[in-house]
Amino acid sequence: MSPRKRIERLPNATGGISRLAYKLAQSKGIDLDEQLQKAGITRAQIEDNRATIKVRDQIKFLNLAASALDDDFLGLHLGQACDLREIGLLYYVLASSETLIDALQRAVRYSTIMNEGILQTCIDGKHFGFSLDYVGVSRHPDRHQIEFVVTVMVRTCRQLTGSRFVPERVRLTHHRTAKAELGELFGDHIEFGASADEVLLPSELRDSRVISADPYLNNLLIAYCEEALAHRKRKQGSFRSAVENAIAPLLPHGRATAAEVARRLGLSQRTFARRLSSEGLTFSELLENMRSNLASRYLVEGDMAVSEVAWLLGYREVGSFSHAFRRWTGKTPRDVMRAERLRQH
């Protein structure tokens, strides 16, 4: 399969988050055209609300926009400020449902209409809430899209039930050191570097009646969504994204080996290597690229010590990490951290 055909199969999103970020920058007099170009997004896609944007490109654009806006919590802030009706069809499906559990189950079924790269699952047993999995796109470069989605989902649940609840627990797989920004919406029980992206809600809300319930409207919207799903072709994405998503939680424990990743993907090591080779990759190259990208991000975000960054990337010795980082960038980790502090001041 040619590289171009693989790109065309990558998951798409409606691009609403990208448009919100672009609009915010415009209101502040900040031109993001350069960031759009770097992310592979055109102005036409931003200006046309019907145009889709590849999930991978949206993640990259939000990272670039956050840097340009000097907002390390861009996704959170966009999710707090947006009108929930801007989500579009999915919001009205949820808002017309009878109970909160009905709304979450419909969010699970129809969320891929909005974003094919995020698969939502309803947690309904001993605990109650929802989880999010990235499919066909790598999870590790993202913070802003996932924080936007979680923020909007919590806000939506509050609005549907008329309750100002705080989630019982929020777990996110990316790493952050600062949590204060998230406390008002998510409370104190938030964990970064978790093994899954999930939000647990107060169990007593499960059967809460949605205050805007409208069964007639809901039936009409569900029929429309079912038709949209029936005509949607599944985007499978690359094998690389599946491997990267398997590597990410293993890195801090020093367990990111080809054998372990192959096992988690249910493949023999020979088939695993062959699948990577078909995309022009080797496991060692992919692992090194991930470590390099994450290292550069961790060193300029938050207040992590070099030893903590080394641990997060699976290095047992700081010296080994520093040697690798100099090979990747020509600089030491401390050089990058000093330059970032000077930039901020």
ChimeraX attribute file (.defattr): number of C-alpha atoms within 10 A of each C-alpha:
attribute: neighborCount
match mode: 1-to-1
recipient: residues
	/A:1	7
	/A:2	7
	/A:3	9
	/A:4	8
	/A:5	9
	/A:6	15
	/A:7	12
	/A:8	13
	/A:9	16
	/A:10	20
	/A:11	25
	/A:12	25
	/A:13	22
	/A:14	23
	/A:15	22
	/A:16	21
	/A:17	24
	/A:18	26
	/A:19	17
	/A:20	18
	/A:21	20
	/A:22	23
	/A:23	15
	/A:24	15
	/A:25	17
	/A:26	12
	/A:27	9
	/A:28	9
	/A:29	9
	/A:30	14
	/A:31	15
	/A:32	20
	/A:33	14
	/A:34	13
	/A:35	19
	/A:36	23
	/A:37	12
	/A:38	14
	/A:39	19
	/A:40	15
	/A:41	21
	/A:42	13
	/A:43	12
	/A:44	9
	/A:45	17
	/A:46	20
	/A:47	11
	/A:48	11
	/A:49	12
	/A:50	11
	/A:51	14
	/A:52	18
	/A:53	21
	/A:54	23
	/A:55	24
	/A:56	21
	/A:57	19
	/A:58	26
	/A:59	23
	/A:60	21
	/A:61	26
	/A:62	24
	/A:63	22
	/A:64	18
	/A:65	26
	/A:66	17
	/A:67	13
	/A:68	14
	/A:69	16
	/A:70	11
	/A:71	13
	/A:72	16
	/A:73	15
	/A:74	22
	/A:75	26
	/A:76	23
	/A:77	18
	/A:78	22
	/A:79	23
	/A:80	16
	/A:81	10
	/A:82	14
	/A:83	10
	/A:84	16
	/A:85	12
	/A:86	12
	/A:87	15
	/A:88	12
	/A:89	16
	/A:90	21
	/A:91	18
	/A:92	19
	/A:93	24
	/A:94	26
	/A:95	24
	/A:96	22
	/A:97	27
	/A:98	20
	/A:99	21
	/A:100	24
	/A:101	23
	/A:102	18
	/A:103	24
	/A:104	24
	/A:105	19
	/A:106	19
	/A:107	22
	/A:108	17
	/A:109	16
	/A:110	22
	/A:111	20
	/A:112	21
	/A:113	19
	/A:114	18
	/A:115	19
	/A:116	24
	/A:117	27
	/A:118	24
	/A:119	17
	/A:120	22
	/A:121	18
	/A:122	20
	/A:123	18
	/A:124	15
	/A:125	8
	/A:126	6
	/A:127	14
	/A:128	18
	/A:129	24
	/A:130	22
	/A:131	20
	/A:132	20
	/A:133	17
	/A:134	20
	/A:135	20
	/A:136	24
	/A:137	27
	/A:138	23
	/A:139	23
	/A:140	19
	/A:141	16
	/A:142	17
	/A:143	22
	/A:144	25
	/A:145	22
	/A:146	22
	/A:147	21
	/A:148	20
	/A:149	18
	/A:150	24
	/A:151	20
	/A:152	23
	/A:153	19
	/A:154	22
	/A:155	18
	/A:156	19
	/A:157	22
	/A:158	17
	/A:159	16
	/A:160	23
	/A:161	20
	/A:162	14
	/A:163	12
	/A:164	12
	/A:165	17
	/A:166	19
	/A:167	19
	/A:168	18
	/A:169	17
	/A:170	24
	/A:171	18
	/A:172	22
	/A:173	20
	/A:174	20
	/A:175	16
	/A:176	16
	/A:177	11
	/A:178	11
	/A:179	14
	/A:180	10
	/A:181	11
	/A:182	16
	/A:183	12
	/A:184	10
	/A:185	16
	/A:186	21
	/A:187	16
	/A:188	16
	/A:189	12
	/A:190	17
	/A:191	18
	/A:192	17
	/A:193	16
	/A:194	15
	/A:195	14
	/A:196	16
	/A:197	22
	/A:198	23
	/A:199	24
	/A:200	19
	/A:201	21
	/A:202	14
	/A:203	16
	/A:204	8
	/A:205	18
	/A:206	19
	/A:207	13
	/A:208	17
	/A:209	17
	/A:210	23
	/A:211	16
	/A:212	17
	/A:213	20
	/A:214	15
	/A:215	13
	/A:216	10
	/A:217	14
	/A:218	18
	/A:219	14
	/A:220	11
	/A:221	18
	/A:222	17
	/A:223	10
	/A:224	12
	/A:225	19
	/A:226	14
	/A:227	11
	/A:228	12
	/A:229	14
	/A:230	8
	/A:231	8
	/A:232	12
	/A:233	8
	/A:234	12
	/A:235	16
	/A:236	16
	/A:237	19
	/A:238	20
	/A:239	17
	/A:240	20
	/A:241	17
	/A:242	18
	/A:243	21
	/A:244	19
	/A:245	19
	/A:246	20
	/A:247	23
	/A:248	23
	/A:249	20
	/A:250	18
	/A:251	20
	/A:252	19
	/A:253	13
	/A:254	14
	/A:255	14
	/A:256	19
	/A:257	15
	/A:258	18
	/A:259	15
	/A:260	16
	/A:261	23
	/A:262	19
	/A:263	14
	/A:264	12
	/A:265	12
	/A:266	11
	/A:267	15
	/A:268	13
	/A:269	15
	/A:270	10
	/A:271	12
	/A:272	21
	/A:273	17
	/A:274	14
	/A:275	17
	/A:276	17
	/A:277	12
	/A:278	11
	/A:279	15
	/A:280	10
	/A:281	14
	/A:282	17
	/A:283	19
	/A:284	11
	/A:285	10
	/A:286	16
	/A:287	19
	/A:288	14
	/A:289	13
	/A:290	18
	/A:291	23
	/A:292	18
	/A:293	13
	/A:294	17
	/A:295	19
	/A:296	17
	/A:297	13
	/A:298	22
	/A:299	21
	/A:300	16
	/A:301	15
	/A:302	13
	/A:303	13
	/A:304	15
	/A:305	13
	/A:306	19
	/A:307	15
	/A:308	16
	/A:309	21
	/A:310	25
	/A:311	17
	/A:312	23
	/A:313	24
	/A:314	18
	/A:315	21
	/A:316	15
	/A:317	11
	/A:318	16
	/A:319	13
	/A:320	11
	/A:321	24
	/A:322	19
	/A:323	14
	/A:324	19
	/A:325	19
	/A:326	13
	/A:327	12
	/A:328	16
	/A:329	12
	/A:330	11
	/A:331	14
	/A:332	16
	/A:333	24
	/A:334	13
	/A:335	12
	/A:336	14
	/A:337	20
	/A:338	12
	/A:339	11
	/A:340	14
	/A:341	10
	/A:342	8
	/A:343	8
	/A:344	7
	/A:345	5
